Structure formats: structure tokens, C-alpha cells
Amino acid sequence: MAKMKEFEQKHSFYKVYKLKKEVLQELKELNLTDSQREKLTKLEKALDTEKKVHDK
């Protein structure tokens, strides 16, 4: 977790956002339960909300 925070501090918000979106898309391609898929959707919505706030 500490390495992730360090990475986020060293790179632009948009680079980190793009990487997170790519990971979420890859995870969605896995054979997930409905509960897991729902959690991913919530994470993606939170990430998109964070981007909207950052863009303002």
C-alpha cells in the first residue's frame, strides 16, 4: 500500500487515473460473482467521481 501511495505522489493524477481504469477493465473481464462485479462498479464510480472533482 505504501508503494502505491508513493507511486501516486510521483506521477500525475491523470496517469494514475488511467492506470486504475485499465486495471478495473481487466478485472471486469474475469469470471466474477455478482457481488465482486458490484464492488468493481462502485470502485469505478468512486474513481470517476474523484476525477470529476479533480478536473474542477
mmCIF file of the N, C-alpha and C atoms, coordinates in Angstrom:
data_MODEL
# 
_entry.id   MODEL 
# 
loop_
_atom_site.group_PDB 
_atom_site.id 
_atom_site.type_symbol 
_atom_site.label_atom_id 
_atom_site.label_alt_id 
_atom_site.label_comp_id 
_atom_site.label_asym_id 
_atom_site.label_entity_id 
_atom_site.label_seq_id 
_atom_site.pdbx_PDB_ins_code 
_atom_site.Cartn_x 
_atom_site.Cartn_y 
_atom_site.Cartn_z 
_atom_site.occupancy 
_atom_site.B_iso_or_equiv 
_atom_site.pdbx_formal_charge 
_atom_site.auth_seq_id 
_atom_site.auth_comp_id 
_atom_site.auth_asym_id 
_atom_site.auth_atom_id 
_atom_site.pdbx_PDB_model_num 
ATOM 1   N N  . MET A 1 1  ? 0.825   -1.195  0.000   1.00 0.00 ? 1  MET A N  1 
ATOM 2   C CA . MET A 1 1  ? 0.000   0.000   0.000   1.00 0.00 ? 1  MET A CA 1 
ATOM 3   C C  . MET A 1 1  ? 0.867   1.256   0.000   1.00 0.00 ? 1  MET A C  1 
ATOM 4   N N  . ALA A 1 2  ? 1.947   1.238   0.765   1.00 0.00 ? 2  ALA A N  1 
ATOM 5   C CA . ALA A 1 2  ? 2.836   2.397   0.844   1.00 0.00 ? 2  ALA A CA 1 
ATOM 6   C C  . ALA A 1 2  ? 3.473   2.677   -0.512  1.00 0.00 ? 2  ALA A C  1 
ATOM 7   N N  . LYS A 1 3  ? 3.835   1.628   -1.228  1.00 0.00 ? 3  LYS A N  1 
ATOM 8   C CA . LYS A 1 3  ? 4.446   1.814   -2.553  1.00 0.00 ? 3  LYS A CA 1 
ATOM 9   C C  . LYS A 1 3  ? 3.444   2.421   -3.527  1.00 0.00 ? 3  LYS A C  1 
ATOM 10  N N  . MET A 1 4  ? 2.176   2.044   -3.390  1.00 0.00 ? 4  MET A N  1 
ATOM 11  C CA . MET A 1 4  ? 1.149   2.606   -4.257  1.00 0.00 ? 4  MET A CA 1 
ATOM 12  C C  . MET A 1 4  ? 0.994   4.101   -3.995  1.00 0.00 ? 4  MET A C  1 
ATOM 13  N N  . LYS A 1 5  ? 0.943   4.477   -2.712  1.00 0.00 ? 5  LYS A N  1 
ATOM 14  C CA . LYS A 1 5  ? 0.828   5.902   -2.360  1.00 0.00 ? 5  LYS A CA 1 
ATOM 15  C C  . LYS A 1 5  ? 2.039   6.677   -2.873  1.00 0.00 ? 5  LYS A C  1 
ATOM 16  N N  . GLU A 1 6  ? 3.210   6.078   -2.749  1.00 0.00 ? 6  GLU A N  1 
ATOM 17  C CA . GLU A 1 6  ? 4.435   6.715   -3.236  1.00 0.00 ? 6  GLU A CA 1 
ATOM 18  C C  . GLU A 1 6  ? 4.368   6.916   -4.747  1.00 0.00 ? 6  GLU A C  1 
ATOM 19  N N  . PHE A 1 7  ? 3.885   5.906   -5.466  1.00 0.00 ? 7  PHE A N  1 
ATOM 20  C CA . PHE A 1 7  ? 3.734   5.997   -6.911  1.00 0.00 ? 7  PHE A CA 1 
ATOM 21  C C  . PHE A 1 7  ? 2.770   7.126   -7.273  1.00 0.00 ? 7  PHE A C  1 
ATOM 22  N N  . GLU A 1 8  ? 1.637   7.178   -6.549  1.00 0.00 ? 8  GLU A N  1 
ATOM 23  C CA . GLU A 1 8  ? 0.636   8.217   -6.825  1.00 0.00 ? 8  GLU A CA 1 
ATOM 24  C C  . GLU A 1 8  ? 1.201   9.614   -6.604  1.00 0.00 ? 8  GLU A C  1 
ATOM 25  N N  . GLN A 1 9  ? 2.092   9.770   -5.635  1.00 0.00 ? 9  GLN A N  1 
ATOM 26  C CA . GLN A 1 9  ? 2.676   11.079  -5.355  1.00 0.00 ? 9  GLN A CA 1 
ATOM 27  C C  . GLN A 1 9  ? 3.697   11.487  -6.418  1.00 0.00 ? 9  GLN A C  1 
ATOM 28  N N  . LYS A 1 10 ? 4.341   10.511  -7.032  1.00 0.00 ? 10 LYS A N  1 
ATOM 29  C CA . LYS A 1 10 ? 5.401   10.796  -8.004  1.00 0.00 ? 10 LYS A CA 1 
ATOM 30  C C  . LYS A 1 10 ? 4.873   10.985  -9.426  1.00 0.00 ? 10 LYS A C  1 
ATOM 31  N N  . HIS A 1 11 ? 3.642   10.571  -9.678  1.00 0.00 ? 11 HIS A N  1 
ATOM 32  C CA . HIS A 1 11 ? 3.085   10.639  -11.027 1.00 0.00 ? 11 HIS A CA 1 
ATOM 33  C C  . HIS A 1 11 ? 1.834   11.511  -11.036 1.00 0.00 ? 11 HIS A C  1 
ATOM 34  N N  . SER A 1 12 ? 1.499   11.988  -12.223 1.00 0.00 ? 12 SER A N  1 
ATOM 35  C CA . SER A 1 12 ? 0.341   12.874  -12.344 1.00 0.00 ? 12 SER A CA 1 
ATOM 36  C C  . SER A 1 12 ? -0.948  12.134  -12.022 1.00 0.00 ? 12 SER A C  1 
ATOM 37  N N  . PHE A 1 13 ? -1.925  12.896  -11.578 1.00 0.00 ? 13 PHE A N  1 
ATOM 38  C CA . PHE A 1 13 ? -3.239  12.330  -11.273 1.00 0.00 ? 13 PHE A CA 1 
ATOM 39  C C  . PHE A 1 13 ? -3.783  11.561  -12.478 1.00 0.00 ? 13 PHE A C  1 
ATOM 40  N N  . TYR A 1 14 ? -3.616  12.141  -13.666 1.00 0.00 ? 14 TYR A N  1 
ATOM 41  C CA . TYR A 1 14 ? -4.200  11.535  -14.858 1.00 0.00 ? 14 TYR A CA 1 
ATOM 42  C C  . TYR A 1 14 ? -3.532  10.222  -15.230 1.00 0.00 ? 14 TYR A C  1 
ATOM 43  N N  . LYS A 1 15 ? -2.228  10.119  -15.018 1.00 0.00 ? 15 LYS A N  1 
ATOM 44  C CA . LYS A 1 15 ? -1.538  8.858   -15.288 1.00 0.00 ? 15 LYS A CA 1 
ATOM 45  C C  . LYS A 1 15 ? -2.033  7.783   -14.324 1.00 0.00 ? 15 LYS A C  1 
ATOM 46  N N  . VAL A 1 16 ? -2.150  8.121   -13.058 1.00 0.00 ? 16 VAL A N  1 
ATOM 47  C CA . VAL A 1 16 ? -2.629  7.175   -12.051 1.00 0.00 ? 16 VAL A CA 1 
ATOM 48  C C  . VAL A 1 16 ? -4.078  6.784   -12.351 1.00 0.00 ? 16 VAL A C  1 
ATOM 49  N N  . TYR A 1 17 ? -4.907  7.769   -12.704 1.00 0.00 ? 17 TYR A N  1 
ATOM 50  C CA . TYR A 1 17 ? -6.309  7.510   -13.051 1.00 0.00 ? 17 TYR A CA 1 
ATOM 51  C C  . TYR A 1 17 ? -6.401  6.529   -14.220 1.00 0.00 ? 17 TYR A C  1 
ATOM 52  N N  . LYS A 1 18 ? -5.621  6.784   -15.260 1.00 0.00 ? 18 LYS A N  1 
ATOM 53  C CA . LYS A 1 18 ? -5.645  5.931   -16.451 1.00 0.00 ? 18 LYS A CA 1 
ATOM 54  C C  . LYS A 1 18 ? -5.240  4.495   -16.100 1.00 0.00 ? 18 LYS A C  1 
ATOM 55  N N  . LEU A 1 19 ? -4.206  4.344   -15.299 1.00 0.00 ? 19 LEU A N  1 
ATOM 56  C CA . LEU A 1 19 ? -3.755  3.010   -14.900 1.00 0.00 ? 19 LEU A CA 1 
ATOM 57  C C  . LEU A 1 19 ? -4.825  2.285   -14.082 1.00 0.00 ? 19 LEU A C  1 
ATOM 58  N N  . LYS A 1 20 ? -5.460  3.007   -13.171 1.00 0.00 ? 20 LYS A N  1 
ATOM 59  C CA . LYS A 1 20 ? -6.518  2.401   -12.353 1.00 0.00 ? 20 LYS A CA 1 
ATOM 60  C C  . LYS A 1 20 ? -7.687  1.962   -13.226 1.00 0.00 ? 20 LYS A C  1 
ATOM 61  N N  . LYS A 1 21 ? -8.055  2.784   -14.211 1.00 0.00 ? 21 LYS A N  1 
ATOM 62  C CA . LYS A 1 21 ? -9.158  2.437   -15.117 1.00 0.00 ? 21 LYS A CA 1 
ATOM 63  C C  . LYS A 1 21 ? -8.812  1.181   -15.917 1.00 0.00 ? 21 LYS A C  1 
ATOM 64  N N  . GLU A 1 22 ? -7.559  1.081   -16.374 1.00 0.00 ? 22 GLU A N  1 
ATOM 65  C CA . GLU A 1 22 ? -7.132  -0.098  -17.125 1.00 0.00 ? 22 GLU A CA 1 
ATOM 66  C C  . GLU A 1 22 ? -7.248  -1.359  -16.269 1.00 0.00 ? 22 GLU A C  1 
ATOM 67  N N  . VAL A 1 23 ? -6.826  -1.261  -15.026 1.00 0.00 ? 23 VAL A N  1 
ATOM 68  C CA . VAL A 1 23 ? -6.899  -2.410  -14.119 1.00 0.00 ? 23 VAL A CA 1 
ATOM 69  C C  . VAL A 1 23 ? -8.353  -2.805  -13.883 1.00 0.00 ? 23 VAL A C  1 
ATOM 70  N N  . LEU A 1 24 ? -9.213  -1.821  -13.664 1.00 0.00 ? 24 LEU A N  1 
ATOM 71  C CA . LEU A 1 24 ? -10.629 -2.128  -13.457 1.00 0.00 ? 24 LEU A CA 1 
ATOM 72  C C  . LEU A 1 24 ? -11.225 -2.841  -14.674 1.00 0.00 ? 24 LEU A C  1 
ATOM 73  N N  . GLN A 1 25 ? -10.859 -2.398  -15.875 1.00 0.00 ? 25 GLN A N  1 
ATOM 74  C CA . GLN A 1 25 ? -11.373 -3.031  -17.090 1.00 0.00 ? 25 GLN A CA 1 
ATOM 75  C C  . GLN A 1 25 ? -10.886 -4.475  -17.192 1.00 0.00 ? 25 GLN A C  1 
ATOM 76  N N  . GLU A 1 26 ? -9.616  -4.704  -16.853 1.00 0.00 ? 26 GLU A N  1 
ATOM 77  C CA . GLU A 1 26 ? -9.080  -6.070  -16.893 1.00 0.00 ? 26 GLU A CA 1 
ATOM 78  C C  . GLU A 1 26 ? -9.773  -6.960  -15.864 1.00 0.00 ? 26 GLU A C  1 
ATOM 79  N N  . LEU A 1 27 ? -10.027 -6.422  -14.683 1.00 0.00 ? 27 LEU A N  1 
ATOM 80  C CA . LEU A 1 27 ? -10.700 -7.199  -13.643 1.00 0.00 ? 27 LEU A CA 1 
ATOM 81  C C  . LEU A 1 27 ? -12.123 -7.564  -14.059 1.00 0.00 ? 27 LEU A C  1 
ATOM 82  N N  . LYS A 1 28 ? -12.784 -6.654  -14.776 1.00 0.00 ? 28 LYS A N  1 
ATOM 83  C CA . LYS A 1 28 ? -14.157 -6.909  -15.212 1.00 0.00 ? 28 LYS A CA 1 
ATOM 84  C C  . LYS A 1 28 ? -14.234 -8.076  -16.193 1.00 0.00 ? 28 LYS A C  1 
ATOM 85  N N  . GLU A 1 29 ? -13.125 -8.365  -16.869 1.00 0.00 ? 29 GLU A N  1 
ATOM 86  C CA . GLU A 1 29 ? -13.104 -9.458  -17.836 1.00 0.00 ? 29 GLU A CA 1 
ATOM 87  C C  . GLU A 1 29 ? -12.985 -10.828 -17.167 1.00 0.00 ? 29 GLU A C  1 
ATOM 88  N N  . LEU A 1 30 ? -12.666 -10.844 -15.877 1.00 0.00 ? 30 LEU A N  1 
ATOM 89  C CA . LEU A 1 30 ? -12.542 -12.098 -15.150 1.00 0.00 ? 30 LEU A CA 1 
ATOM 90  C C  . LEU A 1 30 ? -13.927 -12.667 -14.842 1.00 0.00 ? 30 LEU A C  1 
ATOM 91  N N  . ASN A 1 31 ? -13.950 -13.941 -14.515 1.00 0.00 ? 31 ASN A N  1 
ATOM 92  C CA . ASN A 1 31 ? -15.207 -14.603 -14.155 1.00 0.00 ? 31 ASN A CA 1 
ATOM 93  C C  . ASN A 1 31 ? -15.523 -14.250 -12.703 1.00 0.00 ? 31 ASN A C  1 
ATOM 94  N N  . LEU A 1 32 ? -16.320 -13.204 -12.507 1.00 0.00 ? 32 LEU A N  1 
ATOM 95  C CA . LEU A 1 32 ? -16.605 -12.682 -11.169 1.00 0.00 ? 32 LEU A CA 1 
ATOM 96  C C  . LEU A 1 32 ? -18.017 -13.026 -10.720 1.00 0.00 ? 32 LEU A C  1 
ATOM 97  N N  . THR A 1 33 ? -18.190 -13.056 -9.411  1.00 0.00 ? 33 THR A N  1 
ATOM 98  C CA . THR A 1 33 ? -19.541 -13.204 -8.864  1.00 0.00 ? 33 THR A CA 1 
ATOM 99  C C  . THR A 1 33 ? -20.256 -11.855 -8.993  1.00 0.00 ? 33 THR A C  1 
ATOM 100 N N  . ASP A 1 34 ? -21.547 -11.874 -8.818  1.00 0.00 ? 34 ASP A N  1 
ATOM 101 C CA . ASP A 1 34 ? -22.309 -10.617 -8.889  1.00 0.00 ? 34 ASP A CA 1 
ATOM 102 C C  . ASP A 1 34 ? -21.822 -9.634  -7.833  1.00 0.00 ? 34 ASP A C  1 
ATOM 103 N N  . SER A 1 35 ? -21.519 -10.135 -6.656  1.00 0.00 ? 35 SER A N  1 
ATOM 104 C CA . SER A 1 35 ? -21.039 -9.287  -5.568  1.00 0.00 ? 35 SER A CA 1 
ATOM 105 C C  . SER A 1 35 ? -19.698 -8.640  -5.926  1.00 0.00 ? 35 SER A C  1 
ATOM 106 N N  . GLN A 1 36 ? -18.798 -9.417  -6.502  1.00 0.00 ? 36 GLN A N  1 
ATOM 107 C CA . GLN A 1 36 ? -17.496 -8.877  -6.899  1.00 0.00 ? 36 GLN A CA 1 
ATOM 108 C C  . GLN A 1 36 ? -17.653 -7.844  -8.001  1.00 0.00 ? 36 GLN A C  1 
ATOM 109 N N  . ARG A 1 37 ? -18.520 -8.137  -8.953  1.00 0.00 ? 37 ARG A N  1 
ATOM 110 C CA . ARG A 1 37 ? -18.757 -7.204  -10.065 1.00 0.00 ? 37 ARG A CA 1 
ATOM 111 C C  . ARG A 1 37 ? -19.350 -5.892  -9.540  1.00 0.00 ? 37 ARG A C  1 
ATOM 112 N N  . GLU A 1 38 ? -20.249 -6.001  -8.562  1.00 0.00 ? 38 GLU A N  1 
ATOM 113 C CA . GLU A 1 38 ? -20.861 -4.817  -7.959  1.00 0.00 ? 38 GLU A CA 1 
ATOM 114 C C  . GLU A 1 38 ? -19.807 -3.959  -7.251  1.00 0.00 ? 38 GLU A C  1 
ATOM 115 N N  . LYS A 1 39 ? -18.895 -4.605  -6.543  1.00 0.00 ? 39 LYS A N  1 
ATOM 116 C CA . LYS A 1 39 ? -17.819 -3.873  -5.858  1.00 0.00 ? 39 LYS A CA 1 
ATOM 117 C C  . LYS A 1 39 ? -16.935 -3.141  -6.866  1.00 0.00 ? 39 LYS A C  1 
ATOM 118 N N  . LEU A 1 40 ? -16.617 -3.801  -7.982  1.00 0.00 ? 40 LEU A N  1 
ATOM 119 C CA . LEU A 1 40 ? -15.806 -3.152  -9.016  1.00 0.00 ? 40 LEU A CA 1 
ATOM 120 C C  . LEU A 1 40 ? -16.526 -1.935  -9.590  1.00 0.00 ? 40 LEU A C  1 
ATOM 121 N N  . THR A 1 41 ? -17.827 -2.072  -9.800  1.00 0.00 ? 41 THR A N  1 
ATOM 122 C CA . THR A 1 41 ? -18.616 -0.955  -10.330 1.00 0.00 ? 41 THR A CA 1 
ATOM 123 C C  . THR A 1 41 ? -18.580 0.230   -9.361  1.00 0.00 ? 41 THR A C  1 
ATOM 124 N N  . LYS A 1 42 ? -18.701 -0.061  -8.061  1.00 0.00 ? 42 LYS A N  1 
ATOM 125 C CA . LYS A 1 42 ? -18.644 1.001   -7.056  1.00 0.00 ? 42 LYS A CA 1 
ATOM 126 C C  . LYS A 1 42 ? -17.275 1.671   -7.047  1.00 0.00 ? 42 LYS A C  1 
ATOM 127 N N  . LEU A 1 43 ? -16.217 0.868   -7.155  1.00 0.00 ? 43 LEU A N  1 
ATOM 128 C CA . LEU A 1 43 ? -14.862 1.428   -7.198  1.00 0.00 ? 43 LEU A CA 1 
ATOM 129 C C  . LEU A 1 43 ? -14.680 2.326   -8.414  1.00 0.00 ? 43 LEU A C  1 
ATOM 130 N N  . GLU A 1 44 ? -15.195 1.884   -9.555  1.00 0.00 ? 44 GLU A N  1 
ATOM 131 C CA . GLU A 1 44 ? -15.062 2.668   -10.775 1.00 0.00 ? 44 GLU A CA 1 
ATOM 132 C C  . GLU A 1 44 ? -15.840 3.983   -10.669 1.00 0.00 ? 44 GLU A C  1 
ATOM 133 N N  . LYS A 1 45 ? -17.030 3.943   -10.109 1.00 0.00 ? 45 LYS A N  1 
ATOM 134 C CA . LYS A 1 45 ? -17.815 5.164   -9.929  1.00 0.00 ? 45 LYS A CA 1 
ATOM 135 C C  . LYS A 1 45 ? -17.097 6.137   -8.994  1.00 0.00 ? 45 LYS A C  1 
ATOM 136 N N  . ALA A 1 46 ? -16.502 5.607   -7.925  1.00 0.00 ? 46 ALA A N  1 
ATOM 137 C CA . ALA A 1 46 ? -15.759 6.454   -6.989  1.00 0.00 ? 46 ALA A CA 1 
ATOM 138 C C  . ALA A 1 46 ? -14.550 7.080   -7.684  1.00 0.00 ? 46 ALA A C  1 
ATOM 139 N N  . LEU A 1 47 ? -13.869 6.305   -8.514  1.00 0.00 ? 47 LEU A N  1 
ATOM 140 C CA . LEU A 1 47 ? -12.717 6.815   -9.252  1.00 0.00 ? 47 LEU A CA 1 
ATOM 141 C C  . LEU A 1 47 ? -13.142 7.910   -10.227 1.00 0.00 ? 47 LEU A C  1 
ATOM 142 N N  . ASP A 1 48 ? -14.255 7.699   -10.920 1.00 0.00 ? 48 ASP A N  1 
ATOM 143 C CA . ASP A 1 48 ? -14.757 8.706   -11.861 1.00 0.00 ? 48 ASP A CA 1 
ATOM 144 C C  . ASP A 1 48 ? -15.185 9.977   -11.128 1.00 0.00 ? 48 ASP A C  1 
ATOM 145 N N  . THR A 1 49 ? -15.780 9.823   -9.956  1.00 0.00 ? 49 THR A N  1 
ATOM 146 C CA . THR A 1 49 ? -16.172 10.983  -9.147  1.00 0.00 ? 49 THR A CA 1 
ATOM 147 C C  . THR A 1 49 ? -14.933 11.756  -8.708  1.00 0.00 ? 49 THR A C  1 
ATOM 148 N N  . GLU A 1 50 ? -13.903 11.031  -8.292  1.00 0.00 ? 50 GLU A N  1 
ATOM 149 C CA . GLU A 1 50 ? -12.640 11.669  -7.895  1.00 0.00 ? 50 GLU A CA 1 
ATOM 150 C C  . GLU A 1 50 ? -12.050 12.466  -9.056  1.00 0.00 ? 50 GLU A C  1 
ATOM 151 N N  . LYS A 1 51 ? -12.141 11.915  -10.264 1.00 0.00 ? 51 LYS A N  1 
ATOM 152 C CA . LYS A 1 51 ? -11.619 12.619  -11.445 1.00 0.00 ? 51 LYS A CA 1 
ATOM 153 C C  . LYS A 1 51 ? -12.419 13.898  -11.707 1.00 0.00 ? 51 LYS A C  1 
ATOM 154 N N  . LYS A 1 52 ? -13.747 13.816  -11.583 1.00 0.00 ? 52 LYS A N  1 
ATOM 155 C CA . LYS A 1 52 ? -14.590 14.992  -11.818 1.00 0.00 ? 52 LYS A CA 1 
ATOM 156 C C  . LYS A 1 52 ? -14.228 16.105  -10.834 1.00 0.00 ? 52 LYS A C  1 
ATOM 157 N N  . VAL A 1 53 ? -14.013 15.750  -9.586  1.00 0.00 ? 53 VAL A N  1 
ATOM 158 C CA . VAL A 1 53 ? -13.635 16.728  -8.562  1.00 0.00 ? 53 VAL A CA 1 
ATOM 159 C C  . VAL A 1 53 ? -12.259 17.310  -8.905  1.00 0.00 ? 53 VAL A C  1 
ATOM 160 N N  . HIS A 1 54 ? -11.360 16.467  -9.332  1.00 0.00 ? 54 HIS A N  1 
ATOM 161 C CA . HIS A 1 54 ? -10.002 16.920  -9.664  1.00 0.00 ? 54 HIS A CA 1 
ATOM 162 C C  . HIS A 1 54 ? -10.009 17.842  -10.874 1.00 0.00 ? 54 HIS A C  1 
ATOM 163 N N  . ASP A 1 55 ? -10.902 17.594  -11.829 1.00 0.00 ? 55 ASP A N  1 
ATOM 164 C CA . ASP A 1 55 ? -10.971 18.395  -13.053 1.00 0.00 ? 55 ASP A CA 1 
ATOM 165 C C  . ASP A 1 55 ? -11.498 19.812  -12.803 1.00 0.00 ? 55 ASP A C  1 
ATOM 166 N N  . LYS A 1 56 ? -12.188 20.018  -11.687 1.00 0.00 ? 56 LYS A N  1 
ATOM 167 C CA . LYS A 1 56 ? -12.774 21.344  -11.426 1.00 0.00 ? 56 LYS A CA 1 
ATOM 168 C C  . LYS A 1 56 ? -11.734 22.330  -10.961 1.00 0.00 ? 56 LYS A C  1 
# 
